[in-house]
Amino acid sequence: MTTPNDSTDDDLRPDEIIDRFMYDPSLLHRWLEQLGINYTLSLLSSLRKPNDSIWVQVNKSKIDYDSLLDIFEDMGFNANKHPQFDDIIQVKIGINEFDEDEKVLPMIKVDRESTTSIALGKDVNSTNVTEVNQFVAGDTVRIIDFIGNIIAVGVAEIHSYEVKDKTVRVAAKITKSLGITPQLTELMVYRRGYFNILTPAQVLSVKSTYLKPEDNILVMTVDKGDVASYIAELTNNKCPITFVVRNKHQLKAARRQIERTKSKSVRILKRPFLKFLEEHQEIKYSAVFIEPQNSRTAIMPTFSSNLGISKLATIAKDQKEIITNLYRCLYDSATITYLTHSVDVSENEDAYNHILSKAYYEDQKFTEEIKQLQKKKIVSYRELPEETYSDYVFEHKNSTIYIDPVKTNNSGGYIAKFKFGKINDKDN
């Protein structure tokens, strides 16, 4: 097992892992029990590193696939056709290596929350800094993360003793970062709505949704509207789509997104998900795509260090309550696609067991397109320790997939397929 410090640590104790990664002990103890020490180490290491690629969904109503691919290549991006999907382009994220001289420069250590952005090129703010060596303004410095790995090199804007000054300022301008991320959202072709950017889990979730010409579609997600726009594109803007957003910040982003892509079939409603469901909507839906608030622990390259078991339990409880009340606005036999960007069992397999415990929900098989990915072992059902999770039923293999962020070197997630309808052989 290779750790973030490039040494073999097969005999690491749980307390040493907790000390090294400095996340909430309750969460790491849970993962060590659920997922095992080797996978937990691989996961924590991977979650700090830049993704392998950005997944771009081509809006074919505005531009053809090859033309957008040519534009990316002309701009110098390393862009490739997706091996499975004819509307997805993968734009590679570059990775820098640091030489021995750079590794001994004066040091600035930064906190967990800023590691991701700095590793991808954002300048170091004085409020990000937790520790420094001595240096003066103009010196070249190395930036290290909270466990000592170099993530960037920059030029100091201030003297080292000024870092702790109460004045918020730029401490160092980054000249070289671990990841080189193409600024796709700054391109004119993006502003014109020629493409959306989605995670692999979002793409596979939309691809796994059964959509019919007569569908009335409900989308409840925590994104800015990329999923709703993608569904509108796949349905040629002919199926009505209701996109429920939770707050004014998401509403603002969603309006910009829908205007950018000209997704005419999408209407936006601002309401907390549970409140929306409890209002006994007169309008019924035949297809639902839902990504409730979740821990996002499968999102690379990092997740919040403030996440603990207590907060995770609250998130999982809210997810189950939303799903339990989903029946209020569904037609009989409505299809549901459930997504989280989480590695945690309580938000994934436990939540799905909760779904299957209800008399009005049953599992649903994936589309043939997704089944082909399963056969090629690109995505798979996640096996869990039998002694701990022996009650998980066959439906998990049949109608769930887990996208492993370690295996894919990208953002991961969990997808479950089920449908609404009275099932006589299940207890309520």
C-alpha positions in Angstrom: 0.0 0.0 0.0 1.5 3.4 -1.0 0.7 6.2 1.3 0.7 10.0 0.5 4.4 10.0 1.7 5.3 7.3 -0.8 6.3 4.7 1.8 4.9 1.3 2.5 2.7 1.3 5.6 0.9 -1.9 5.7 1.2 -2.1 9.5 -0.1 1.4 10.2 -2.4 1.4 13.3 -5.8 3.2 13.1 -4.6 5.9 15.5 -1.6 6.6 13.2 -3.9 7.0 10.2 -6.1 9.5 12.2 -3.0 11.5 13.2 -1.7 11.6 9.7 -4.8 12.7 7.9 -6.3 14.8 10.7 -9.9 14.2 9.8 -12.6 13.6 12.4 -11.7 10.4 14.3 -15.3 9.2 14.4 -15.5 9.2 10.6 -12.1 7.5 10.0 -12.9 4.8 12.6 -16.1 4.2 10.7 -14.4 3.9 7.4 -11.7 1.6 8.7 -14.4 -0.7 10.0 -16.6 -0.4 6.8 -14.0 -0.3 4.1 -10.8 -1.7 5.6 -7.4 -0.1 6.3 -5.9 -0.6 2.8 -8.8 1.0 0.9 -9.2 3.8 3.5 -5.5 4.7 3.0 -5.9 4.6 -0.8 -9.0 6.7 -0.6 -7.6 9.4 1.7 -4.5 9.6 -0.5 -6.5 9.9 -3.8 -8.9 12.5 -2.4 -6.1 15.0 -2.2 -5.0 14.7 -5.8 -6.4 16.3 -8.9 -8.8 14.3 -11.0 -7.7 12.5 -14.1 -10.0 14.4 -16.4 -13.0 16.8 -16.8 -16.1 15.2 -18.3 -17.7 17.6 -20.9 -21.2 16.9 -22.2 -21.6 18.2 -25.7 -24.8 20.2 -26.3 -25.5 18.7 -29.7 -28.4 21.1 -30.3 -25.8 23.9 -30.5 -22.7 22.3 -31.9 -21.6 18.9 -33.3 -19.3 16.6 -31.3 -16.3 16.8 -33.7 -16.4 20.6 -34.0 -16.2 21.0 -30.2 -13.4 18.4 -30.0 -11.5 20.4 -32.7 -12.0 23.6 -30.7 -10.5 22.1 -27.6 -7.5 20.6 -29.5 -6.9 24.0 -31.3 -6.7 25.6 -27.9 -4.1 23.1 -26.8 -6.2 21.0 -24.5 -5.6 17.3 -24.2 -9.1 16.3 -25.2 -10.3 12.8 -26.1 -13.5 11.1 -27.2 -15.1 9.1 -24.4 -14.7 5.4 -25.1 -18.4 4.6 -24.3 -20.5 7.7 -24.8 -20.9 9.7 -28.1 -21.7 13.0 -26.4 -18.9 13.1 -23.8 -15.4 14.5 -24.2 -12.8 13.9 -21.6 -10.4 16.8 -21.1 -7.3 15.7 -19.3 -6.0 17.6 -16.3 -2.2 18.0 -16.3 -0.1 16.9 -13.3 3.2 18.7 -12.4 6.2 17.1 -10.8 8.4 19.0 -8.3 12.2 18.7 -8.5 14.6 18.3 -5.5 15.5 22.0 -5.4 11.8 23.0 -5.2 11.3 20.5 -2.3 13.8 22.4 0.0 12.5 26.0 -0.6 11.3 28.0 2.3 7.9 26.5 3.4 4.3 27.7 3.7 1.9 25.1 5.1 -1.8 25.6 4.4 -4.9 24.2 6.0 -7.1 21.3 4.8 -9.9 23.5 3.3 -7.6 25.4 1.0 -5.5 22.4 -0.2 -7.7 21.7 -3.3 -7.8 25.1 -4.7 -4.1 25.8 -4.2 -3.1 22.5 -5.7 -5.0 23.6 -8.8 -3.4 27.0 -9.0 -5.2 29.4 -6.7 -3.0 31.9 -4.8 -2.3 31.5 -1.1 -4.3 33.8 1.2 -2.8 34.7 4.6 -5.9 33.1 6.2 -5.0 29.8 4.6 -1.5 29.6 6.3 -0.9 27.5 9.4 2.9 27.5 9.5 5.9 29.1 7.8 9.6 29.2 7.6 11.5 32.5 7.4 11.3 34.3 4.1 11.0 37.8 2.7 8.7 39.2 0.0 9.9 38.2 -3.4 11.4 34.8 -2.3 10.4 31.7 -4.1 8.6 29.4 -1.6 7.1 25.9 -1.6 3.5 25.3 -0.5 2.8 22.1 1.4 -0.5 20.6 2.5 -1.5 19.8 6.0 0.4 16.4 6.0 3.6 17.7 4.4 3.2 17.0 0.7 4.3 19.8 -1.7 1.3 21.0 -3.8 2.6 24.3 -5.3 5.5 26.7 -5.7 5.0 30.4 -5.6 6.5 33.9 -5.0 6.0 35.4 -1.5 4.0 38.6 -1.6 4.8 39.5 2.1 7.4 38.7 4.7 6.9 35.6 6.7 6.4 37.5 9.9 3.5 39.4 8.3 1.5 36.2 7.6 -0.2 36.3 11.0 -1.1 40.0 10.7 -4.9 40.5 11.0 -5.0 42.1 7.6 -6.2 39.6 5.0 -3.9 39.5 2.0 -2.3 37.3 -0.6 0.7 35.6 1.0 2.1 34.0 -2.1 1.4 34.1 -5.9 1.4 30.6 -7.3 3.8 30.0 -10.3 3.5 26.2 -10.4 0.8 23.9 -9.0 0.3 20.2 -8.7 -2.6 20.2 -11.1 -3.1 22.1 -14.3 -6.8 22.5 -14.8 -8.1 23.9 -18.1 -10.4 26.9 -17.4 -13.2 25.6 -19.6 -15.9 27.8 -18.0 -14.0 30.9 -19.1 -14.3 29.9 -22.8 -16.8 31.6 -25.1 -18.1 28.3 -26.3 -19.1 27.5 -22.7 -20.8 30.8 -22.3 -22.7 30.2 -25.4 -24.0 26.9 -24.0 -22.2 24.5 -26.2 -21.3 22.2 -23.4 -21.9 21.3 -19.7 -19.5 20.0 -17.2 -20.7 17.0 -15.1 -19.1 14.4 -12.8 -18.8 10.8 -14.0 -21.5 9.8 -11.5 -23.9 12.5 -12.9 -23.3 11.4 -16.5 -23.9 7.7 -15.6 -27.0 8.6 -13.6 -28.6 10.5 -16.5 -27.6 7.7 -18.8 -29.3 5.2 -16.6 -32.6 7.1 -16.4 -35.5 5.6 -18.4 -37.0 8.5 -20.3 -40.1 8.3 -22.4 -41.6 11.0 -24.8 -44.6 11.4 -22.5 -42.6 11.8 -19.3 -43.1 14.6 -16.8 -39.7 14.8 -15.1 -38.7 16.0 -11.6 -35.1 16.9 -10.9 -34.0 17.5 -7.3 -30.2 18.0 -7.2 -27.7 20.1 -5.4 -25.9 21.2 -8.6 -26.4 24.4 -10.6 -28.5 22.8 -13.2 -26.1 20.8 -15.4 -28.1 17.6 -14.9 -31.5 19.3 -15.7 -29.9 20.8 -18.9 -28.5 17.4 -19.9 -31.9 15.7 -19.5 -33.4 18.6 -21.5 -30.9 18.0 -24.3 -31.5 14.2 -24.3 -35.3 14.8 -24.6 -35.0 17.5 -27.2 -36.7 19.9 -24.8 -40.0 18.1 -25.4 -40.5 16.7 -21.9 -41.4 19.2 -19.1 -38.7 19.2 -16.5 -39.2 20.7 -13.0 -35.9 21.6 -11.4 -36.2 22.1 -7.6 -33.4 24.2 -6.0 -32.9 24.5 -2.2 -31.9 28.2 -1.7 -31.3 31.5 -3.4 -27.7 30.8 -4.2 -28.5 27.7 -6.1 -31.4 29.5 -7.7 -29.1 32.3 -9.0 -26.7 29.7 -10.5 -29.5 27.6 -12.0 -31.0 30.6 -13.7 -27.6 31.4 -15.3 -27.2 27.8 -16.4 -30.7 27.5 -18.0 -30.3 30.8 -19.8 -26.8 29.8 -21.0 -28.0 26.4 -22.4 -31.4 27.7 -23.6 -33.1 24.7 -21.9 -36.6 25.7 -22.8 -38.3 22.7 -21.1 -36.9 23.4 -17.7 -38.8 25.4 -15.0 -37.1 26.2 -11.7 -38.8 26.2 -8.3 -37.0 27.4 -5.1 -38.1 25.2 -2.2 -36.4 22.8 0.3 -36.8 19.3 -1.1 -38.8 17.9 1.8 -41.1 20.9 1.9 -41.7 20.6 -1.8 -42.7 16.9 -1.3 -44.9 17.6 1.7 -47.0 20.2 -0.1 -48.9 17.5 -1.9 -48.2 18.7 -5.4 -51.1 18.4 -7.7 -48.7 17.8 -10.6 -47.5 14.2 -10.7 -44.2 13.0 -12.1 -43.3 9.9 -14.0 -39.5 10.1 -13.9 -37.3 11.5 -11.0 -33.7 12.3 -10.8 -32.6 13.0 -7.2 -29.3 13.9 -5.6 -30.1 15.1 -2.1 -27.5 16.9 0.0 -24.8 14.4 0.8 -21.3 14.3 2.2 -19.5 14.4 -1.2 -16.8 12.2 0.2 -16.3 10.7 -3.2 -15.5 14.1 -4.8 -11.8 14.4 -5.6 -9.4 15.9 -4.6 -10.7 16.6 -1.0 -13.6 16.7 1.3 -14.5 18.7 4.4 -12.4 17.9 7.5 -15.4 19.1 9.6 -17.4 16.0 8.7 -18.0 13.6 11.5 -20.4 10.8 12.4 -23.0 13.1 14.0 -23.2 15.3 10.9 -23.2 12.3 8.6 -26.0 10.7 10.5 -28.1 13.9 10.1 -27.4 14.0 6.4 -28.4 10.3 6.0 -31.6 10.8 8.0 -32.6 13.7 5.8 -32.0 11.7 2.7 -34.2 8.8 3.9 -37.0 11.3 4.8 -36.9 12.8 1.4 -37.1 9.4 -0.3 -39.9 8.2 2.0 -42.0 11.2 1.0 -41.2 11.0 -2.7 -44.3 8.9 -3.3 -46.5 12.0 -2.8 -45.8 13.4 -6.2 -45.4 10.3 -8.3 -47.5 8.4 -10.9 -47.7 4.7 -10.4 -44.7 3.0 -11.9 -42.6 6.2 -11.9 -38.9 5.6 -12.3 -36.4 7.0 -9.8 -32.6 7.5 -10.1 -30.9 8.2 -6.8 -27.4 9.6 -6.7 -24.9 10.6 -4.1 -21.2 11.6 -4.4 -20.4 9.6 -1.3 -18.3 6.7 -0.3 -20.1 6.2 3.0 -22.3 3.2 3.4 -25.0 5.1 5.5 -25.7 7.4 2.5 -25.5 4.6 -0.1 -26.3 1.0 0.7 -28.1 1.8 4.0 -30.2 4.4 2.3 -31.1 1.9 -0.5 -32.0 -0.8 2.0 -34.4 1.8 3.6 -35.9 2.4 0.1 -36.5 -1.4 -0.4 -38.1 -1.7 3.0 -41.0 0.4 1.8 -44.0 -1.3 0.3 -44.3 1.3 -2.5 -40.8 1.1 -3.8 -39.1 -1.7 -5.7 -35.7 -2.1 -7.4 -35.3 -1.5 -11.1 -32.7 -2.8 -13.5 -30.2 -0.5 -15.3 -30.4 0.3 -19.0 -28.5 -1.9 -21.4 -25.9 0.9 -21.9 -25.0 0.8 -18.2 -25.1 -3.0 -18.1 -22.3 -3.0 -20.7 -20.2 -0.8 -18.4 -20.8 -3.3 -15.6 -19.8 -6.2 -17.8 -16.5 -4.4 -18.7 -16.0 -3.8 -15.0 -15.9 0.0 -15.5 -18.5 0.3 -12.8 -19.7 -2.3 -10.4 -21.8 -3.2 -7.4 -19.8 -2.7 -4.3 -19.0 -5.7 -2.2 -19.1 -5.1 1.6 -17.9 -7.3 4.5 -20.4 -10.1 4.7 -20.1 -10.4 8.5 -21.2 -6.7 8.8 -23.6 -6.3 5.9 -25.0 -9.8 5.4 -28.6 -8.5 5.2 -28.0 -6.7 1.9 -30.2 -8.3 -0.7 -29.6 -9.3 -4.3 -31.3 -6.2 -5.5 -28.1 -4.3 -4.6 -26.2 -6.2 -7.3 -29.1 -5.8 -9.8 -29.9 -2.1 -9.4 -27.0 -0.2 -7.8 -23.5 0.8 -9.0 -20.6 2.3 -7.1 -18.1 4.4 -9.0 -14.8 4.1 -7.1 -12.8 7.3 -7.0 -9.6 5.4 -6.4 -10.2 3.1 -9.3 -11.3 5.8 -11.8 -8.9 8.5 -10.5 -11.8 10.8 -10.7 -14.9 11.9 -8.7 -16.9 8.8 -7.6 -20.4 8.2 -6.5 -23.3 5.8 -5.9 -26.3 5.3 -8.1 -29.5 3.3 -7.3 -32.4 2.5 -9.5 -35.9 1.9 -8.2 -39.6 2.6 -9.1 -42.8 3.5 -7.4 -45.7 1.1 -7.0 -47.6 -1.1 -4.6 -45.6 -4.3 -3.9 -47.8 -6.9 -2.1 -45.0 -9.1 -0.8 -43.2 -6.4 1.2 -44.1 -5.0 4.6 -44.8 -1.4 5.0 
